[in-house]
Amino acid sequence: MDGKCFHERREGKVEPIRVLFQSMEDCQRFVLAVENYPFNIDLRSGRHVIDGKSMLGILGFGLHRVLDLRLHTDDRKLAEEVLSKIEFCICRENMNIAI
C-alpha cells in the first residue's frame, strides 16, 4: 500500500490513535464520518485488522474495547479533518498528533 500511516506521537514514540465505541450509534456515526475518504482506514485489536469503514467489522470487535486506528494517507489536512469528525470516540490520553 502506498503512502504513510497517520499516527500519533507520544513521548517520542509513534503510536496508532486509539478509539473506543460505547454504543452502536457511535459505530454508525464513525462509519458515516469516514466512509467517503479516498484512503484506507483500519481498526486493529490484537492481531486482527478490519476495514474501519465497515460497520459489521467494527461491531464484530464488540463495544467498549479500545481499538488502534490507522489512517493510510500522507495528507495531513485530510487526516486532521477525519480526526476532528471522529473526536467523540478518540481516547483522550492520545491527542498529540504527528505524521
C-alpha positions in Angstrom: 0.0 0.0 0.0 1.4 3.4 -0.9 1.5 6.4 1.4 2.2 6.8 5.0 0.1 5.9 8.0 -1.0 8.9 10.0 -0.1 8.2 13.6 0.1 9.8 16.9 3.4 10.8 18.6 3.6 10.3 22.4 6.9 10.6 24.3 8.9 10.4 21.1 7.3 7.1 20.1 4.9 6.8 17.2 1.7 5.1 18.2 -1.7 4.4 16.5 -4.6 6.6 17.5 -6.8 4.8 20.0 -10.6 4.8 19.7 -13.4 3.4 21.8 -17.0 2.8 20.7 -19.5 3.0 23.6 -22.7 2.2 21.5 -23.9 1.1 18.1 -24.7 4.7 17.5 -21.0 5.6 18.0 -20.1 2.9 15.4 -22.6 4.2 12.9 -21.5 7.8 13.4 -17.9 6.8 12.9 -18.6 4.9 9.7 -20.7 7.8 8.3 -17.8 10.2 9.1 -15.1 8.2 7.4 -16.8 6.2 4.6 -16.2 8.7 1.8 -12.5 9.4 2.3 -10.2 8.2 -0.6 -7.8 6.2 1.6 -7.9 3.1 3.7 -8.8 3.3 7.4 -8.0 0.3 9.5 -9.0 -0.7 13.0 -6.9 -3.2 14.9 -7.4 -5.3 18.0 -4.5 -7.5 18.8 -3.5 -9.3 15.6 -6.9 -8.8 14.0 -7.3 -5.9 11.5 -10.6 -4.8 9.9 -11.7 -2.2 7.4 -12.6 0.9 9.5 -15.3 1.8 7.0 -17.2 -1.5 7.8 -20.0 -1.2 10.4 -20.2 -5.0 10.5 -16.5 -5.3 11.1 -16.5 -2.8 13.9 -19.4 -4.4 15.6 -17.6 -7.8 15.2 -14.9 -6.5 17.6 -17.5 -5.6 20.1 -18.3 -2.4 22.0 -16.3 -1.0 24.9 -13.0 -2.2 23.5 -10.1 0.1 22.8 -9.0 -0.2 19.1 -6.0 1.1 17.2 -6.9 3.4 14.3 -4.7 3.8 11.3 -5.3 6.3 8.5 -3.4 5.3 5.4 -2.7 8.7 4.0 0.2 11.2 3.9 -2.2 14.1 3.5 -2.1 15.8 6.9 -5.0 18.1 6.2 -7.4 15.2 5.3 -6.2 13.2 8.3 -6.8 16.1 10.7 -10.2 16.6 9.1 -11.1 12.9 9.8 -9.8 13.2 13.4 -11.9 16.2 14.0 -15.0 14.4 12.8 -14.4 11.3 15.0 -13.1 13.1 18.1 -16.2 11.7 20.0 -14.6 8.2 20.0 -10.9 9.1 20.4 -9.4 8.0 23.7 -8.4 11.3 25.3 -4.9 10.3 26.5 -3.7 10.3 22.9 -4.2 13.8 21.5 -0.7 14.9 20.4 -0.8 14.3 16.7 2.1 13.9 14.2 2.9 12.2 10.9 
